[in-house]
């Protein structure tokens, strides 16, 4: 049996864990990242480092991207020395980044015109799930393509959900992060209120985390807020981006929402206050000052 060749484009918090899982599963892996230093530990683990996205994609059966946003995804797939132009006919392009439905649909069309197969596969789970191969993939695209890409998903995640055609994954992922972002922003306001009133923070928070609002997100993020533990699982500006994309999706569907915009403003405030490289828990920091 020949070993499947996989390229990973983007070695941030999520992409580096995903590439490591692919190596552990025995795939032949090529990696590319804008900041090449992040590739070093993966090269030590057996990956080939590529100079450009196109270099990584050359000869790959499957190319997986995990990048910041629409603009970066567009540049890496279609820009100078981009991945799409370099891929072999019939290969599979997968974008796992959190993107807008509009860009995902355009990218799918560009891949098809190039003679490639395409899946969108945004993920739920965070830094730890990426490192452990325990992500959940929200796939949009054709079932037959998913069957062929399945071994790659199985190496990086624990669950693969096929939601429908291209665009369905983006919709559900943005709905997911809309709910997460709104919870984190309102948690920041609630905890800041408890702190400003001088209450016993642990006792007061236990009422909230053990009660009806006590979601997994509330439990995890409130702990990080209380402990001032801002080492990133998910970065402040990326949550602002997702809330912006979710607001855009709501508007496009004719749903007037002030909530996504208000939550986004909280994350923008934290970003502008210098918490750019910190975990989303740092959204509370401007409210403490
Ligand atoms: P990250 O650590 O900030 O990684 C972002 C990646 O994008 C890095 O490889 C970065 O390269 C690259 N990038 C940024 N700007 C670029 C540019 N102008 N040109 C080329 N490359 C650029 O973020 P992450 O947490 O891994 O997130 C990646 C994607 O997954 C995002 O779409 C995010 O919304 C989504 N996501 C994240 C989580 C999470 O919990 N972290 C969970 C689900 C989904 P450099 O290393 O050179 O900066």
Boltz pocket constraint, residues with backbone or C-beta under 6 A from the ligand:
constraints:
  - pocket:
      binder: B
      contacts: [[A, 9], [A, 10], [A, 11], [A, 12], [A, 13], [A, 14], [A, 15], [A, 33], [A, 34], [A, 35], [A, 38], [A, 66], [A, 67], [A, 68], [A, 69], [A, 72], [A, 75], [A, 96], [A, 97], [A, 98], [A, 99], [A, 123], [A, 124], [A, 125], [A, 126], [A, 127], [A, 233], [A, 234], [A, 235], [A, 238], [A, 242]]
      max_distance: 6.0
